[in-house]
Amino acid sequence: YTSLPIIVFGVLNRDVEYKSVLAQPQLYSDGQLKMDFNRMKMARWLANGVMHAALVYFIPAGIFDGATSPFDALESPRGEPLDGLLMVGSCVANVLCVVVNFKLALEMSNWTVVGGGILALSIAAFWFLILFL
């Protein structure tokens, strides 16, 4: 539910039109001079990923750690309590799905019906899996 939007983004997202690229090949000079992909930018993206991973995990885990929540008295259909690992895992997965789709939405330069639909479908697929499986 998070890989499909990334694949669609990679295939459909265009910063400039094909005719403009062919008419102005200097648009690719940044890539040839390694200005867009170097060690410093890679280190920034890695640090960004580690920070987001820590936030996505530790905030929900800290919220549910030892705290009494309104879900303490609830049980799943199988009779299991809804606190603990099941609740934290569901919360972390939900936050992960929203963060991945939100970051992808921020990176999109061209919004299309397909791109927006895939983002919405991704979140809907997550909730379908959580609620019905």
FIMIKOL-222483 format. One line per 3 residues: number of its first residue (from 1); their letters; for each residue x, y, z of N, C-alpha, C. Coordinates in pm, whole numbers, padded with zeros to 5 digits, always signed. Example, Ala and Ser with C-alpha at 12.3 -4.5 7.8 and 13.67 -1.06 7.14 Angstrom:
# FIMIKOL-222483
1 = AS = +01319 -00569 +00780 +01230 -00450 +00780 +01320 -00330 +00780  +01285 -00225 +00708 +01367 -00106 +00714 +01290 +00003 +00787
//
This chain:
# FIMIKOL-222483
1 = YTS = +00080 -00120 +00000 +00000 +00000 +00000 +00084 +00127 +00000  +00216 +00116 +00016 +00299 +00237 +00004 +00392 +00232 -00118  +00409 +00116 -00179 +00501 +00109 -00293 +00436 +00154 -00423
4 = LPI = +00308 +00128 -00440 +00241 +00165 -00566 +00245 +00315 -00594  +00217 +00403 -00497 +00227 +00546 -00528 +00368 +00589 -00568  +00470 +00530 -00509 +00607 +00566 -00544 +00640 +00524 -00687
7 = IVF = +00594 +00406 -00725 +00617 +00358 -00863 +00544 +00448 -00963  +00418 +00480 -00934 +00340 +00567 -01024 +00405 +00705 -01032  +00451 +00757 -00919 +00520 +00886 -00918 +00643 +00882 -01008
10 = GVL = +00723 +00777 -00996 +00845 +00766 -01077 +00815 +00757 -01226  +00705 +00696 -01261 +00671 +00679 -01403 +00604 +00804 -01461  +00515 +00866 -01385 +00432 +00974 -01442 +00482 +01115 -01416
13 = NRD = +00566 +01136 -01315 +00605 +01273 -01281 +00705 +01329 -01382  +00674 +01448 -01435 +00764 +01516 -01529 +00780 +01659 -01484  +00904 +01703 -01474 +00930 +01842 -01439 +00915 +01934 -01560
16 = VEY = +00961 +01887 -01674 +00952 +01966 -01797 +00899 +01877 -01908  +00848 +01940 -02012 +00795 +01868 -02126 +00908 +01807 -02209  +00876 +01701 -02281 +00977 +01634 -02364 +01037 +01727 -02469
19 = KSV = +00955 +01810 -02531 +01003 +01902 -02634 +01102 +02002 -02576  +01077 +02048 -02454 +01169 +02142 -02390 +01304 +02078 -02361  +01301 +01953 -02321 +01426 +01882 -02291 +01509 +01866 -02418
22 = LAQ = +01444 +01830 -02528 +01517 +01813 -02653 +01568 +01947 -02706  +01494 +02054 -02685 +01536 +02185 -02734 +01645 +02247 -02647  +01649 +02213 -02519 +01746 +02272 -02426 +01818 +02163 -02347
25 = PQL = +01919 +02101 -02406 +01989 +01992 -02338 +02067 +02038 -02214  +02089 +02167 -02198 +02160 +02216 -02080 +02079 +02193 -01952  +01952 +02155 -01965 +01872 +02122 -01847 +01933 +02005 -01770
28 = YSD = +02009 +01921 -01839 +02070 +01805 -01775 +02212 +01830 -01728  +02260 +01953 -01737 +02399 +01981 -01695 +02417 +01961 -01546  +02315 +01984 -01464 +02328 +01960 -01320 +02357 +01814 -01291
31 = GQL = +02291 +01725 -01363 +02316 +01582 -01344 +02454 +01541 -01392  +02498 +01599 -01501 +02630 +01565 -01554 +02742 +01617 -01464  +02717 +01728 -01396 +02817 +01785 -01305 +02802 +01732 -01163
34 = KMD = +02714 +01636 -01143 +02688 +01572 -01013 +02648 +01674 -00906  +02568 +01771 -00945 +02522 +01871 -00849 +02397 +01822 -00774  +02319 +01734 -00836 +02196 +01687 -00774 +02211 +01556 -00698
37 = FNR = +02315 +01483 -00723 +02335 +01357 -00652 +02482 +01345 -00615  +02513 +01389 -00495 +02649 +01379 -00445 +02643 +01327 -00302  +02757 +01314 -00239 +02761 +01255 -00104 +02687 +01340 -00002
40 = MKM = +02697 +01469 -00011 +02632 +01556 +00087 +02479 +01545 +00077  +02425 +01548 -00045 +02280 +01534 -00060 +02234 +01395 -00020  +02315 +01294 -00048 +02280 +01158 -00006 +02278 +01148 +00146
43 = ARW = +02374 +01211 +00212 +02378 +01210 +00359 +02256 +01283 +00416  +02214 +01391 +00352 +02094 +01463 +00398 +01969 +01378 +00385  +01955 +01308 +00271 +01839 +01222 +00251 +01840 +01106 +00351
46 = LAN = +01957 +01051 +00377 +01966 +00943 +00477 +01929 +00993 +00616  +01979 +01109 +00652 +01945 +01166 +00784 +01796 +01197 +00792  +01739 +01247 +00684 +01595 +01273 +00678 +01516 +01144 +00697
49 = GVM = +01559 +01037 +00632 +01492 +00908 +00645 +01501 +00852 +00786  +01619 +00863 +00848 +01636 +00815 +00985 +01550 +00896 +01081  +01545 +01027 +01061 +01462 +01112 +01148 +01315 +01076 +01136
52 = HAA = +01267 +01058 +01013 +01126 +01023 +00994 +01096 +00884 +01049  +01187 +00791 +01032 +01166 +00657 +01086 +01157 +00661 +01239  +01243 +00740 +01301 +01239 +00752 +01447 +01109 +00816 +01493
55 = LVY = +01066 +00921 +01425 +00941 +00986 +01462 +00821 +00896 +01442  +00819 +00824 +01328 +00707 +00736 +01298 +00696 +00623 +01400  +00809 +00577 +01451 +00803 +00468 +01549 +00790 +00517 +01693
58 = FIP = +00875 +00608 +01735 +00884 +00642 +01876 +00767 +00725 +01928  +00706 +00808 +01846 +00591 +00885 +01894 +00473 +00793 +01927  +00428 +00705 +01835 +00318 +00615 +01874 +00359 +00518 +01986
61 = AGI = +00481 +00467 +01983 +00524 +00375 +02088 +00527 +00446 +02223  +00568 +00572 +02226 +00569 +00647 +02351 +00430 +00679 +02400  +00338 +00703 +02308 +00200 +00732 +02348 +00136 +00611 +02414
64 = FDG = +00161 +00492 +02359 +00095 +00373 +02411 +00175 +00301 +02518  +00295 +00343 +02547 +00380 +00272 +02643 +00334 +00296 +02786  +00273 +00196 +02845 +00234 +00202 +02984 +00122 +00298 +03016
67 = ATS = +00066 +00361 +02916 -00042 +00458 +02940 -00176 +00386 +02932  -00268 +00432 +03009 -00403 +00378 +02997 -00474 +00454 +02887  -00525 +00382 +02793 -00593 +00445 +02681 -00740 +00407 +02684
70 = PFD = -00822 +00475 +02606 -00963 +00438 +02603 -00986 +00301 +02542  -00882 +00241 +02484 -00897 +00110 +02420 -00869 -00005 +02516  -00833 +00024 +02641 -00795 -00082 +02734 -00908 -00182 +02757
73 = ALE = -01032 -00136 +02759 -01143 -00225 +02789 -01195 -00296 +02664  -01149 -00257 +02547 -01198 -00316 +02423 -01123 -00442 +02388  -01191 -00531 +02320 -01129 -00654 +02273 -01153 -00669 +02124
76 = SPR = -01062 -00737 +02058 -01079 -00766 +01917 -01183 -00877 +01901  -01228 -00903 +01778 -01324 -01013 +01759 -01271 -01149 +01805  -01139 -01165 +01812 -01080 -01291 +01858 -01061 -01293 +02009
79 = GEP = -01105 -01187 +02079 -01094 -01184 +02223 -00963 -01130 +02276  -00878 -01075 +02189 -00750 -01020 +02232 -00768 -00875 +02273  -00695 -00828 +02374 -00705 -00686 +02410 -00648 -00598 +02299
82 = LDG = -00705 -00480 +02283 -00663 -00391 +02176 -00550 -00296 +02217  -00485 -00321 +02326 -00368 -00241 +02360 -00244 -00327 +02336  -00131 -00274 +02358 -00009 -00350 +02339 +00041 -00347 +02197
85 = LLM = +00102 -00458 +02157 +00169 -00465 +02028 +00075 -00444 +01910  -00046 -00499 +01919 -00142 -00483 +01809 -00177 -00337 +01787  -00205 -00266 +01895 -00245 -00125 +01883 -00127 -00039 +01838
88 = VGS = -00010 -00060 +01896 +00107 +00019 +01859 +00144 -00008 +01713  +00144 -00134 +01674 +00177 -00169 +01536 +00081 -00109 +01435  -00047 -00113 +01466 -00147 -00053 +01376 -00128 +00098 +01368
91 = CVA = -00100 +00160 +01480 -00080 +00305 +01482 +00046 +00343 +01404  +00155 +00269 +01423 +00280 +00297 +01350 +00259 +00277 +01200  +00190 +00170 +01161 +00166 +00145 +01019 +00079 +00255 +00958
94 = NVL = -00020 +00302 +01033 -00106 +00410 +00984 -00026 +00538 +00965  +00054 +00573 +01064 +00136 +00694 +01055 +00234 +00681 +00938  +00293 +00563 +00922 +00387 +00540 +00811 +00319 +00561 +00677
97 = CVV = +00200 +00506 +00660 +00127 +00520 +00535 +00096 +00666 +00505  +00053 +00740 +00605 +00020 +00881 +00585 +00146 +00963 +00556  +00254 +00938 +00629 +00378 +01014 +00608 +00436 +00988 +00470
100 = VNF = +00439 +00862 +00427 +00493 +00829 +00294 +00411 +00899 +00186  +00279 +00892 +00196 +00194 +00955 +00095 +00203 +01107 +00100  +00214 +01164 +00220 +00226 +01309 +00232 +00358 +01358 +00174
103 = KLA = +00468 +01289 +00204 +00598 +01328 +00148 +00597 +01315 -00004  +00533 +01212 -00055 +00523 +01195 -00199 +00439 +01306 -00261  +00332 +01346 -00193 +00248 +01455 -00243 +00328 +01586 -00247
106 = LEM = +00416 +01606 -00150 +00499 +01726 -00151 +00600 +01725 -00266  +00645 +01608 -00307 +00744 +01597 -00414 +00682 +01606 -00553  +00553 +01583 -00566 +00489 +01586 -00699 +00490 +01727 -00755
109 = SNW = +00540 +01740 -00877 +00537 +01871 -00941 +00413 +01885 -01031  +00362 +01774 -01081 +00242 +01775 -01164 +00136 +01690 -01096  +00026 +01754 -01057 -00084 +01680 -00997 -00179 +01636 -01106
112 = TVV = -00204 +01507 -01113 -00299 +01453 -01209 -00404 +01373 -01132  -00509 +01337 -01201 -00613 +01254 -01140 -00554 +01118 -01102  -00468 +01065 -01186 -00408 +00935 -01157 -00319 +00943 -01033
115 = GGG = -00234 +01045 -01024 -00146 +01059 -00909 -00222 +01078 -00779  -00319 +01167 -00779 -00401 +01188 -00659 -00485 +01067 -00624  -00536 +01001 -00727 -00615 +00879 -00704 -00533 +00767 -00643
118 = ILA = -00410 +00753 -00688 -00323 +00648 -00634 -00290 +00678 -00489  -00267 +00804 -00454 -00241 +00838 -00314 -00362 +00804 -00227  -00481 +00841 -00273 -00603 +00810 -00197 -00627 +00659 -00191
121 = LSI = -00601 +00591 -00300 -00618 +00445 -00304 -00521 +00375 -00208  -00403 +00429 -00195 -00305 +00371 -00104 -00353 +00376 +00040  -00404 +00491 +00082 -00454 +00504 +00220 -00579 +00418 +00238
124 = AAF = -00667 +00415 +00137 -00787 +00332 +00145 -00751 +00184 +00153  -00650 +00141 +00077 -00607 +00001 +00082 -00553 -00035 +00219  -00480 +00057 +00280 -00431 +00031 +00416 -00547 +00010 +00512
127 = WFL = -00644 +00099 +00507 -00757 +00088 +00599 -00840 -00036 +00570  -00851 -00075 +00444 -00921 -00200 +00411 -00849 -00319 +00475  -00717 -00321 +00464 -00640 -00430 +00525 -00655 -00433 +00677
130 = ILF = -00654 -00317 +00738 -00665 -00311 +00885 -00804 -00353 +00931  -00907 -00306 +00862 -01043 -00331 +00909 -01099 -00467 +00873  -01060 -00521 +00758 -01125 -00642 +00711 -01036 -00766 +00706
133 = L = -00909 -00754 +00735 -00822 -00873 +00734 -00763 -00900 +00868
//
